[in-house]
Structure formats: structure tokens, C-alpha cells
Amino acid sequence: MKPLLKPARLRRGDLIGVAALSGPVEADALQAGCAELRRLGYGVRPASNVNRRSGVLGLAGEDEERLAGYRQLLLDPEVKAILFARGGYGVQRILPRLDPTEVALHPKIHCGFSDVTALSGFLLRRCGIPSFHGPMVAADLAAGLEPLSARFFPSMLEGSGPSEVLFPRPDVLVPGGMSGPLMGGCLSLLASSVGTPDEFLFDGSVVFFEEAREEAYRLDRMLGTLLAAGRFDRLAGVLVGSLSLITFGGREDPDRLRQLLLERLSPLGVPVVAGLPSGHSGPNVALPVGARAVWDPAGAALRFPEEIVT
């Protein structure tokens, strides 16, 4: 992994760009999310494609349009941070067209999750730029952040956020402490990135993952891909975020899901803890991807000894 190229911290009054690299954006949700950013004291500049819906997959514009909208925000010196309208699908289609040298020349805060996980891998591995796995504009911000998430956003982007995440209900599958650079995001994106030049380098890292709306066998297949490819062979530990609407034949079964995680992850021989307040459902605290992270089992806390903004 490249040395971290830390972007400048966000300040009240700064201009935030809203990118749309994935699915089509609902106008009302976008308006509500942008209004929340303005209420927090920021200016807002939506990407040029944010209202588009086109192409065979009905994404937020053709690949060229989504890429152009993102690059306009990236290259605009007035835009100090890039947030994402929503997730879905589409980011991996534009990554081969992104120039890592150009991106590294314009290190900016990026914050999003779900499909944005693929871009986070690109930013960290190809450019050395850390990012935040956290709220999106036409999703979390439009609906209103619940109290725990609001403690971390936007303060983490401003370099003034909490230095630790307390787990409200930690479920220790394999006990122990762990320390290493924090890597991860949406599990389906981690699995589909295997073998690409944009995947995270997991060795020695604290890996976290979350997922939503999948049948359990598909989640098992995602984990199986990462395990069979050797990506989890040399981890420091695993943190599991929200796994919402993971079903067995259409029905949720938390006990069976826990057993599935144990079967897949306990043979790694590293600590595994579920209950990270991050993901598609419930709290979605802003996590600094690429930062050194330390899991304190006694305090049930994930600590960050360093900032990823300057």
C-alpha cells in the first residue's frame, strides 16, 4: 500500500460536491440530503449527471457521463470534499477509465459506502488516498442521521470526530485484540474486486464488512471467494457490521447467520467481532478507511490513533 496521501480537512463553509457514479438518484431524496448539508453549514455542488438516468442498466447516466461528472468535482479547486448521492451499482464500470495519477494530484475527502467501496479500494491502493465509509446524500442524510451516526458525521471529515467507536452490542465470535490499517466495506464489492488492480491489500489489516438484502448462500459465496483467493490469510482481525435482511429461503434467522460467520471466519485464527455500527441498516458511523485501527476488547471500542485528514 502506498503511504497515505491525506486530504485537507473539511471546514464549515466549504463547498461539497455530490457525485453520482451508481444508480439513478431520486430528486426528492437528493434535495433533502443537499438541504441537510446546507443546514450543517456547507455549500453544495451536484455533479452534472446527478439527474440523469440512461443506458442499458438505467444508471445515473452513461459511463462517460458519470465519469465526467465525477472528474468535474475532482478537478474543481472550489470543491473540498466529494460525497456520493447513493450506492447501487456502477462504480466498477468507470474505475478502468480513472487516471490514478490525476486523482492523486487532487487528494480530496471522499465519503460513501455500498457501491462506493470499489472506489475506496481504488483510492487507497492506486492513489494512497484514504476515505470514509459513511453516510450518503440521497440516503442517510436525506432520511436524517440517527444520533450515533450524527456524532461521527461531519465531525470525522473535519478532523474533530470521536477517536473511538464504542460497540453498542458487541458479539465476540473469536476473542482477542487486533490492530492494523482499517480496510473494507460492502462485502459484495470486496468479493467482486478480487483479482482487479483496485482491490484492497488485506495483509495485516483489520477488515470490516457489511451487507444487505442477500440470501445467506450468496453471502457465504462472497466470503468463500475472498477465502479461496487467500485474501484473508494474513489478517489482524475481522469486524462485522450490519447484515440486514440476510435471509435463509426468504426468512431471517440470526442464529443461523451467526453460525455461518463462525464456520467461515473462526478457522482464520484471528479475533472476530460482530456489532460494528456501520452499514445499510441502523447506525452508519463514518469510518476512516486506511487509518490505523485498534480493537480494545476490554472497552468494546474500536480506536483510531491517527487522523486521515490534515
ChimeraX attribute file (.defattr): number of C-alpha atoms within 10 A of each C-alpha:
attribute: neighborCount
match mode: 1-to-1
recipient: residues
	/A:1	13
	/A:2	10
	/A:3	12
	/A:4	16
	/A:5	20
	/A:6	17
	/A:7	21
	/A:8	17
	/A:9	20
	/A:10	23
	/A:11	16
	/A:12	12
	/A:13	12
	/A:14	16
	/A:15	21
	/A:16	24
	/A:17	27
	/A:18	30
	/A:19	30
	/A:20	30
	/A:21	34
	/A:22	27
	/A:23	23
	/A:24	23
	/A:25	22
	/A:26	14
	/A:27	12
	/A:28	11
	/A:29	19
	/A:30	23
	/A:31	13
	/A:32	18
	/A:33	23
	/A:34	25
	/A:35	18
	/A:36	18
	/A:37	18
	/A:38	16
	/A:39	10
	/A:40	12
	/A:41	14
	/A:42	18
	/A:43	17
	/A:44	20
	/A:45	16
	/A:46	21
	/A:47	24
	/A:48	18
	/A:49	22
	/A:50	26
	/A:51	15
	/A:52	18
	/A:53	16
	/A:54	14
	/A:55	11
	/A:56	8
	/A:57	13
	/A:58	14
	/A:59	21
	/A:60	24
	/A:61	26
	/A:62	20
	/A:63	20
	/A:64	13
	/A:65	19
	/A:66	25
	/A:67	22
	/A:68	16
	/A:69	22
	/A:70	24
	/A:71	16
	/A:72	15
	/A:73	23
	/A:74	23
	/A:75	15
	/A:76	11
	/A:77	10
	/A:78	13
	/A:79	20
	/A:80	22
	/A:81	24
	/A:82	23
	/A:83	23
	/A:84	27
	/A:85	31
	/A:86	28
	/A:87	22
	/A:88	14
	/A:89	18
	/A:90	23
	/A:91	22
	/A:92	20
	/A:93	15
	/A:94	16
	/A:95	17
	/A:96	13
	/A:97	11
	/A:98	13
	/A:99	11
	/A:100	17
	/A:101	10
	/A:102	13
	/A:103	18
	/A:104	17
	/A:105	12
	/A:106	17
	/A:107	21
	/A:108	25
	/A:109	25
	/A:110	27
	/A:111	27
	/A:112	27
	/A:113	30
	/A:114	25
	/A:115	25
	/A:116	30
	/A:117	30
	/A:118	26
	/A:119	22
	/A:120	28
	/A:121	28
	/A:122	25
	/A:123	24
	/A:124	25
	/A:125	22
	/A:126	20
	/A:127	23
	/A:128	21
	/A:129	28
	/A:130	30
	/A:131	28
	/A:132	25
	/A:133	26
	/A:134	30
	/A:135	32
	/A:136	24
	/A:137	27
	/A:138	23
	/A:139	21
	/A:140	23
	/A:141	22
	/A:142	21
	/A:143	13
	/A:144	14
	/A:145	19
	/A:146	14
	/A:147	10
	/A:148	16
	/A:149	20
	/A:150	17
	/A:151	15
	/A:152	23
	/A:153	22
	/A:154	21
	/A:155	16
	/A:156	23
	/A:157	26
	/A:158	18
	/A:159	18
	/A:160	15
	/A:161	15
	/A:162	14
	/A:163	17
	/A:164	18
	/A:165	19
	/A:166	19
	/A:167	16
	/A:168	12
	/A:169	11
	/A:170	17
	/A:171	17
	/A:172	15
	/A:173	18
	/A:174	19
	/A:175	14
	/A:176	15
	/A:177	18
	/A:178	22
	/A:179	19
	/A:180	20
	/A:181	20
	/A:182	26
	/A:183	30
	/A:184	29
	/A:185	31
	/A:186	24
	/A:187	23
	/A:188	22
	/A:189	24
	/A:190	23
	/A:191	20
	/A:192	15
	/A:193	19
	/A:194	16
	/A:195	9
	/A:196	10
	/A:197	13
	/A:198	21
	/A:199	25
	/A:200	26
	/A:201	16
	/A:202	21
	/A:203	18
	/A:204	18
	/A:205	25
	/A:206	27
	/A:207	24
	/A:208	23
	/A:209	22
	/A:210	24
	/A:211	23
	/A:212	19
	/A:213	13
	/A:214	16
	/A:215	16
	/A:216	21
	/A:217	14
	/A:218	13
	/A:219	23
	/A:220	15
	/A:221	13
	/A:222	17
	/A:223	21
	/A:224	14
	/A:225	16
	/A:226	18
	/A:227	16
	/A:228	10
	/A:229	13
	/A:230	13
	/A:231	19
	/A:232	21
	/A:233	16
	/A:234	14
	/A:235	20
	/A:236	24
	/A:237	28
	/A:238	27
	/A:239	24
	/A:240	24
	/A:241	24
	/A:242	22
	/A:243	24
	/A:244	17
	/A:245	19
	/A:246	22
	/A:247	21
	/A:248	15
	/A:249	10
	/A:250	12
	/A:251	11
	/A:252	15
	/A:253	14
	/A:254	15
	/A:255	8
	/A:256	13
	/A:257	18
	/A:258	13
	/A:259	12
	/A:260	15
	/A:261	17
	/A:262	14
	/A:263	12
	/A:264	13
	/A:265	20
	/A:266	14
	/A:267	9
	/A:268	18
	/A:269	14
	/A:270	20
	/A:271	22
	/A:272	26
	/A:273	24
	/A:274	23
	/A:275	18
	/A:276	25
	/A:277	25
	/A:278	26
	/A:279	26
	/A:280	23
	/A:281	16
	/A:282	16
	/A:283	21
	/A:284	26
	/A:285	26
	/A:286	28
	/A:287	30
	/A:288	24
	/A:289	26
	/A:290	29
	/A:291	22
	/A:292	19
	/A:293	25
	/A:294	21
	/A:295	25
	/A:296	16
	/A:297	16
	/A:298	8
	/A:299	9
	/A:300	20
	/A:301	18
	/A:302	21
	/A:303	17
	/A:304	21
	/A:305	11
	/A:306	12
	/A:307	19
	/A:308	24
	/A:309	22
	/A:310	11
